[in-house]
Amino acid sequence: MPHALAAIVSAATTTPAPTPTSEVDPDLVTPGVAGFLITALVALAVIFLVWDMMRRIRRGRVRADIQEELDAQEQAERAAGATASDAEDADAAGDGRAGNAPGEPASPER
């Protein structure tokens, strides 16, 4: 059995030596016109997909920048509104005299 296995392995690994007079058919080695056309179409498809992806990424970045600007404006408006309402609340809580600090109780009148 080991001799038969060795014979099979040695037979599978031997390759025939090429003869010097044999010509190689160029149609069997090169892809030809069909291979070139398929490769060109794949290259064009990849170029189009990359171009489209870059356009979408740019569009997304611009939209994100605009959204950030709108959020910043909204927060500024809220802060301005909160400051104005805090000032009104402080005036309403005080007795109207100029000497009271915010959060200080109103002094009794004499």
SETI-275695 format. One record per residue (C-alpha): residue number from 0; residue in one letter; x, y, z; chain. Coordinates in nm, 4 decimals. Each point is the difference from the previous one (the first is absolute). Last residue first. Layout:
// SETI-275695
> num / residu / px / py / pz / chaine
> NUM / a / X / Y / Z / A;
...
// end
This chain:
// SETI-275695
> num / residu / px / py / pz / chaine
> 109 / r / -4.0987 / 10.2200 / 5.6620 / A;
> 108 / e / 0.0011 / -0.2454 / -0.2932 / A;
> 107 / p / 0.1398 / -0.3474 / 0.0516 / A;
> 106 / s / 0.3138 / -0.0899 / -0.1960 / A;
> 105 / a / -0.0581 / -0.2328 / -0.2931 / A;
> 104 / p / 0.1735 / -0.3318 / 0.0287 / A;
> 103 / e / 0.3328 / -0.0424 / -0.1770 / A;
> 102 / g / -0.0056 / -0.2450 / -0.2919 / A;
> 101 / p / 0.1101 / 0.2620 / -0.2470 / A;
> 100 / a / 0.1459 / 0.2989 / 0.1857 / A;
> 99 / n / -0.2310 / 0.2586 / 0.1529 / A;
> 98 / g / 0.1100 / 0.3651 / 0.0041 / A;
> 97 / a / -0.1846 / 0.1177 / -0.3127 / A;
> 96 / r / -0.3430 / -0.0264 / 0.1447 / A;
> 95 / g / -0.2661 / -0.1747 / -0.2087 / A;
> 94 / d / -0.1289 / -0.2169 / 0.2767 / A;
> 93 / g / 0.1760 / -0.3083 / -0.1378 / A;
> 92 / a / -0.1728 / -0.3131 / -0.1323 / A;
> 91 / a / -0.1390 / 0.1723 / -0.3109 / A;
> 90 / d / 0.3369 / 0.1477 / -0.0920 / A;
> 89 / a / 0.1731 / -0.3366 / 0.0467 / A;
> 88 / d / -0.2651 / -0.1763 / -0.2092 / A;
> 87 / e / 0.0449 / 0.2550 / -0.2809 / A;
> 86 / a / 0.3781 / -0.0477 / 0.0058 / A;
> 85 / d / -0.0407 / -0.3777 / -0.0050 / A;
> 84 / s / -0.2429 / 0.0303 / -0.2942 / A;
> 83 / a / 0.2532 / 0.2043 / -0.1965 / A;
> 82 / t / 0.2856 / -0.2402 / 0.0770 / A;
> 81 / a / -0.2135 / -0.3025 / -0.0941 / A;
> 80 / g / -0.1007 / 0.1594 / -0.3297 / A;
> 79 / a / 0.3610 / 0.0837 / -0.0850 / A;
> 78 / a / 0.1075 / -0.3540 / 0.0880 / A;
> 77 / r / -0.2834 / -0.1494 / -0.2049 / A;
> 76 / e / 0.0882 / 0.2207 / -0.2976 / A;
> 75 / a / 0.3668 / -0.0994 / 0.0276 / A;
> 74 / q / -0.0980 / -0.3684 / 0.0189 / A;
> 73 / e / -0.2131 / 0.0368 / -0.3133 / A;
> 72 / q / 0.2807 / 0.1772 / -0.1843 / A;
> 71 / a / 0.2473 / -0.2758 / 0.0954 / A;
> 70 / d / -0.2457 / -0.2701 / -0.1126 / A;
> 69 / l / -0.0503 / 0.1761 / -0.3346 / A;
> 68 / e / 0.3765 / 0.0271 / -0.0526 / A;
> 67 / e / 0.0489 / -0.3685 / 0.0877 / A;
> 66 / q / -0.2773 / -0.0987 / -0.2442 / A;
> 65 / i / 0.1659 / 0.2031 / -0.2755 / A;
> 64 / d / 0.3333 / -0.1723 / 0.0638 / A;
> 63 / a / -0.1667 / -0.3438 / 0.0007 / A;
> 62 / r / -0.1744 / 0.0754 / -0.3302 / A;
> 61 / v / 0.3278 / 0.1090 / -0.1556 / A;
> 60 / r / 0.1726 / -0.3162 / 0.1230 / A;
> 59 / g / -0.2782 / -0.2215 / -0.1362 / A;
> 58 / r / 0.0182 / 0.1632 / -0.3436 / A;
> 57 / r / 0.3767 / -0.0499 / -0.0085 / A;
> 56 / i / -0.0395 / -0.3676 / 0.0937 / A;
> 55 / r / -0.2662 / -0.0469 / -0.2689 / A;
> 54 / r / 0.2184 / 0.1563 / -0.2675 / A;
> 53 / m / 0.2988 / -0.2109 / 0.1093 / A;
> 52 / m / -0.2110 / -0.3171 / -0.0245 / A;
> 51 / d / -0.1212 / 0.0932 / -0.3496 / A;
> 50 / w / 0.3561 / 0.0571 / -0.1251 / A;
> 49 / v / 0.1180 / -0.3265 / 0.1589 / A;
> 48 / l / -0.2896 / -0.1905 / -0.1603 / A;
> 47 / f / 0.0639 / 0.1552 / -0.3424 / A;
> 46 / i / 0.3719 / -0.0828 / 0.0125 / A;
> 45 / v / -0.0779 / -0.3587 / 0.1079 / A;
> 44 / a / -0.2493 / -0.0433 / -0.2841 / A;
> 43 / l / 0.2503 / 0.1393 / -0.2509 / A;
> 42 / a / 0.2680 / -0.2436 / 0.1212 / A;
> 41 / v / -0.2454 / -0.2940 / -0.0235 / A;
> 40 / l / -0.0917 / 0.1046 / -0.3538 / A;
> 39 / a / 0.3675 / 0.0280 / -0.0999 / A;
> 38 / t / 0.0767 / -0.3456 / 0.1434 / A;
> 37 / i / -0.2940 / -0.1523 / -0.1891 / A;
> 36 / l / 0.1084 / 0.1699 / -0.3214 / A;
> 35 / f / 0.3613 / -0.1127 / 0.0384 / A;
> 34 / g / -0.1022 / -0.3597 / 0.0698 / A;
> 33 / a / -0.2232 / -0.0054 / -0.3059 / A;
> 32 / v / 0.2750 / 0.1472 / -0.2197 / A;
> 31 / g / 0.2547 / -0.2643 / 0.0911 / A;
> 30 / p / 0.0620 / -0.1519 / 0.3413 / A;
> 29 / t / 0.3534 / -0.1043 / -0.0887 / A;
> 28 / v / 0.1472 / -0.3503 / 0.0487 / A;
> 27 / l / -0.2345 / -0.2284 / -0.1950 / A;
> 26 / d / -0.0335 / 0.2447 / -0.2885 / A;
> 25 / p / 0.3812 / 0.0315 / -0.0109 / A;
> 24 / d / 0.0371 / -0.3749 / -0.0850 / A;
> 23 / v / 0.3326 / -0.1132 / 0.1430 / A;
> 22 / e / 0.2265 / -0.1700 / -0.2520 / A;
> 21 / s / 0.1612 / -0.3372 / 0.0755 / A;
> 20 / t / 0.3497 / -0.0523 / -0.1464 / A;
> 19 / p / 0.1880 / 0.0177 / 0.3294 / A;
> 18 / t / -0.2037 / -0.2803 / 0.1544 / A;
> 17 / p / -0.1337 / 0.0690 / 0.3433 / A;
> 16 / a / 0.0904 / -0.2555 / 0.2674 / A;
> 15 / p / -0.2926 / -0.2006 / 0.1264 / A;
> 14 / t / -0.0869 / 0.0477 / 0.3626 / A;
> 13 / t / 0.0748 / -0.2397 / 0.2816 / A;
> 12 / t / -0.1844 / 0.0681 / 0.3225 / A;
> 11 / a / -0.2998 / -0.2262 / -0.0550 / A;
> 10 / a / 0.2136 / -0.3011 / -0.0972 / A;
> 9 / s / 0.2188 / 0.0418 / 0.3097 / A;
> 8 / v / -0.3045 / 0.0154 / 0.2266 / A;
> 7 / i / -0.1632 / -0.3027 / -0.1616 / A;
> 6 / a / 0.3226 / -0.2053 / 0.0177 / A;
> 5 / a / 0.0490 / 0.0925 / 0.3673 / A;
> 4 / l / -0.3541 / -0.1122 / 0.0792 / A;
> 3 / a / 0.0567 / -0.3313 / -0.1788 / A;
> 2 / h / 0.3211 / -0.0594 / 0.1925 / A;
> 1 / p / -0.1694 / 0.0772 / 0.3310 / A;
> 0 / m / -0.2718 / -0.2582 / -0.0807 / A;
// end
